[in-house]
Amino acid sequence: MIIKSAEFIKSIANSENLGGLDLPEFAFVGRSNVGKSSLINSITNRKKLAKASSTPGRTRLINIFKINSQFYLVDLPGYGFAQASKQEQASWQKLIGTYLENSKNLKRVFVLVDIRHEPAEKDKLMLSYLYTYNIPFNIIATKADKISRGQINKQVSLIANTLGVGLGDIIVTSAQDKKGNEKIFEIIENLI
C-alpha cells in the first residue's frame, strides 16, 4: 500500500463526540509507552503525524487520522499509566470502551505489546474485552529493533503463550526499520 495522504482529523475527549466517521476504522490500543504513535508515524511514513512523546501517557484523547481518503487510523489512549489519577484512568477506559463497543465502522483493533516484556495483566484484560464483544484483533509486538534477532522468536512465543493466541496472530514490528508494516497494510487492504 502506498500512502498518498495522511491527515489528522480530530481528537475526541468524551463519548458524546464519538461517531460521524464514514470510512473503515482501524484502532491501535496498548499500554502507555508501547509505541502506538511511533508505529502510526512509521506506517504512514510521516514523522510527526501522531505525537510521540518520551513521557508515557501523553495520548489522553482518541486521535483520528484519515489515510488516502479510504480509511481511518484511530489512536486510542494508552492504558496502565501509573501517574494518572484513578479518575483519569477510569475516564479513559470509559472512552475506549464506548468507542470499541459502538463504532459502526471498526474493522480491526491492533493490540500493541512491547516485545521486550511479558504482556501485563491489562493486556490480558484488553484481549478478554475484545473476545467478549466479538471485536476482531491482531497482536502487534513493537520495538523489535531493541532486541537481538535470536531473542525475537523466544519473545513471540512468550507473548503468544501469555495471551493465549497463535504465533501467526502476532505481527512483529519496528518503527525504526518499518519491519511488519507490510503485514499491517495487508490486513487493512483486505478489509477496506
HELIX and SHEET records of a PDB file:
HELIX    1   1 SER A   15  ASN A   17  5                                   3    
HELIX    2   2 LYS A   36  THR A   44  1                                   9    
HELIX    3   3 LYS A   86  ASN A  102  1                                  17    
HELIX    4   4 GLU A  121  THR A  132  1                                  12    
HELIX    5   5 ALA A  144  LYS A  146  5                                   3    
HELIX    6   6 ARG A  149  LEU A  163  1                                  15    
HELIX    7   7 LEU A  167  ASP A  169  5                                   3    
HELIX    8   8 ASN A  181  LEU A  191  1                                  11    
SHEET    1   A 7 ALA A   6  ILE A  12  0                                        
SHEET    2   A 7 ILE A  62  ILE A  67 -1                                        
SHEET    3   A 7 PHE A  71  ASP A  75 -1                                        
SHEET    4   A 7 GLU A  25  GLY A  30  1                                        
SHEET    5   A 7 LEU A 106  ASP A 114  1                                        
SHEET    6   A 7 PHE A 137  THR A 142  1                                        
SHEET    7   A 7 ILE A 170  VAL A 172  1                                        
END                                                                             
